[in-house]
Amino acid sequence: MKAVILAGGKGTRLQHLTKDIPKPMIPVAGKPLLEHQIILLAEYNITDITILVNYLKDSIIDYFGDGSAFGVNISYYEELEPLGTVGGIKEIEESLTEDFIVFYGDVMVNMDLNRLIDFHNQKNSEATLVLHPNDHPYDSDLVDIDDTDRVTAFYPKPHEEGKYYRNLVNAALYVFSPKILPLLEKGVKADFGKDIFPKVLNKLDVFGYNTTEYLKDMGTPDRLEKVEANVNSGLVERKSLKHKQKAIFLDRDGVINPDKHLIHKHEDFELYPYTADAVKKINQSEYISVVTTNQSIIARGMATIDELNQIHNKMDTLLGNERAKLDAIYYCPHHPDSGFEGEIKEYKVDCECRKPKPGMLLQAAEKFNIDLSQSYMIGDSERDIIAGKSAGCTTIGVKTGKGIKSAKVLPNYFFGNLKEAIDFIIDEPYSSIYNDIISRYTESKKPTIITVAGNSRSGKSTLATYLQKKFEADNKSVLKVELDNWILPKERRQKEVDVFTNFQLNKIETDIKELLSGKTIKANGYKRHPEREIEDIEYTFNHQDIIIIEGIVVLGSEYLRDISDITLFKDISSTVLKERLHTFYKWKGYSDEDFEALYAMRKPIEYDIIEKHRTLADIIVQ
């Protein structure tokens, strides 16, 4: 395949840098931007390159010559007058006898070009546009594609007020068939995005390749500075889909937006007030943001695909207005049950994409080369959690929406809402604690016993799970024992007795002794929500490297303190504790009055007692 690089522009917004050199020759991390592009092309064996030059052309020609020093063959075409992004290509059409790729000389690019070219060939495309969402769609020229990736529309800015648009932007990199050349006008200054693509849409097979890879115009000083920082940090290289990516998968209803039950009109869709900030935080990380949502409204006949797309366009628009973006949206239109009035029979199938099956996550993993073991699934229902676990992701439940209330399959982590979950993933607040533990960890001591204490709702369960996963990532085997599973059922608990009685601390000590002696122990389980069923929990010590014992009473036992190698206490202020307890009991169905009465009763016999245990810990975790 031949490459054409458009490198004739002046770069007027970078005048302080382009007075003596053209914009594509501006150095980025020690070499001209144009050299970064040529190295990328050579990496994918695209070695026949034509560079279209005009402004200060000699600096480009003198630097690259015939390209042999870079392992490529470079020819040049001088535009005697600027012809936009189109005219120069028309001038060299006789040399473009097979499919060719077009780069803009002022865009930093790092892509898996093999994936792009394979897409172009598989679609039998005659014009493939590289697309991506951005964080300012409201002032961008937008593109729309259908479920087959065929381009269906172009929406130049300014956009029609009151309409909602998909957040997909032309990234200024194309693969063309020579069939586009007769549709270009010789000697006329024109732009592909504004002048050509809208006109050829019904004359050629035009497809959009949506990617999360690095393509950034460096046309302003701020952008140039950011691009250089991204090159130096390795981000530009890491974003290429030749490398495994990490993703955060998001359920939609109940996670991103309030679940109003089978939303089928865009008027009924609204974001939670914290959603845009949470999604923006994903965008600022190296995670890909992917929505996976069951939308049986299609199978039920409640909405068409176009009407569902309008809902998703509204979601894109509302997020974009806050400078947040979703990298991809996957939906399942199916429903397995038939026999309902108005249903669409073609969608009444037992498919592979409907959660709890992991089909949508697997589709995204293939498209974006995602390492599912390094990714997260955030949902509000058991089917989200099962889908995430089946795909190999770490799972997170949230209390919003369905709130994982009746689930038997529980998430690895549980947070109040999407923002709390994203803050935990991105900020990784316990990484320094893990490093502290590692500094105290003795490899030869097996098992090493780590105890995690703290008040209810302090975050100790999250801390314990985080430590477990970090150890397992370091190839250590871990047994995690949750002492909540020993608490007496609600109907058997005694009021106004200390917390140790209702937690059966004596039985916990006996059972842990038996566990360490090699016996399997059984606990009665903890009913976190009234809608859940209690199931017995079994623990077996199979000579794991580490045992983590987590529970509010763990430091109240002299025996458990004595067998512990490292003790932690998850601290929390009294104000935050009460706020979290209130949220928890509201999730369980308590009224404000019932909660206040419960809190007043438990404070002296539980919360105040547990708080005093902090002085017994080796490490206090804020």
C-alpha angles and dihedrals in degrees: 000000000000123000128214119197119196104216106152101100126115100220094223093180089061096047094142088062102032099053092099103018133038119253096256089059095057106123117247116186092342102317137069116271088239090058090056088056094047092049089052093050092048090051088062094044094253096140105151103087133171117194118201107214138181120137112066089342095169093071090059096044094045092050100046102025112175091341096245092124088060097044094254140096113242128192126177137218118195116214103214088201127018111270101180119238094315113042098067092052090052089053093058097040093121089067093048100081097143137034112303138188123231125210127185109228094224098055123093105223135184115167141145092252092188090064091050094048092045089053091050092051097043091052092046083230123182093193122020118189120199106227137184139168116253137196096250107046091148091075099031134093103252134209130202129207133185129232091280091053092250112148109245106172148003122217113193120199136291092059124214109270115248095022126112123224137192112252101241121130132190104252094199100246121110144179112208138188115220085248088085093061099077088054092060120088118231119237095007122120108234144153123229095220098046105027111024113032097054089052098046096043092100094038102052138036100256121185135181122225107205112203139169093211127120115281114147131163108225095199098132132051091248093051092046091053091049093047092051091050090050092051093048093048092051093242093123090056096042093053092063110108090230082081124064113260133209122230140192108213115205130198110219116216111058094011107053097017137014110278105240091173117264098356105205103161124066089223089069095053121098134155125242107254092249098045099093092050091049094049091045089055089055089050091053090053129063093258122109114231113225128173117209113184138169108228108181088163084094095054091042091055092239094122141007125237089257091053091049089050089054089056090051091045088055090050090051092047096048091048092044091053086062092045094254127125142190115223094209142355121209121185135181113218095187136101124187099215122083136189102074127129114259096012122149104234097203088064095046095096139120095249134181095236103059112100132269079053112077097227098120092048090049092050091053091045091056095045096046100029091242123184098222092194089064093045137087135224116206117194146147099221138059092247090060090052094047091049091050094048092046089054091049098250130139105253130221127190125202130205093228122092111006088354097211085273103150098026123135093187104064130201125249089241134020125203138171096248146339095282093054090049094049092046089055095048097046101034094042090200096190099053092102090050090054090050090051091051092048089054088057096039118112112208094205094053108093120212101020106200118214120184123200118198136171142119124301111281092014093120098256093131090053090048092049093049091047091053091047092053093045092051091047090050086056089054096256119138114232136194112197117198117194112203092200085081090071097055113117117253112266094254092055099045118109118230121234096011121121120276094251093067096054090044091054091230092177090056091046091056092048093047094048090052089053091046092055090048089060102263125131110242129201130212127191096238130235125266100217093176131026091237093058126090119231116240127186115254123216127200126192127183107222096174093278116180093238137025117199114197112193128184145110094256099045096103091045089072118081089200094054091046091051095052093045120102094190126017125197132189119200104216125207133172118250091243095053090042092057092045092052093045089051091052091047096050092043087056087052091053102259120149119232090254093050091049094051091052092048093047093050091050096047100041097082096035099042122003097045092044094050092047089062090059091073089087090061096059128098091213127029111204115206 
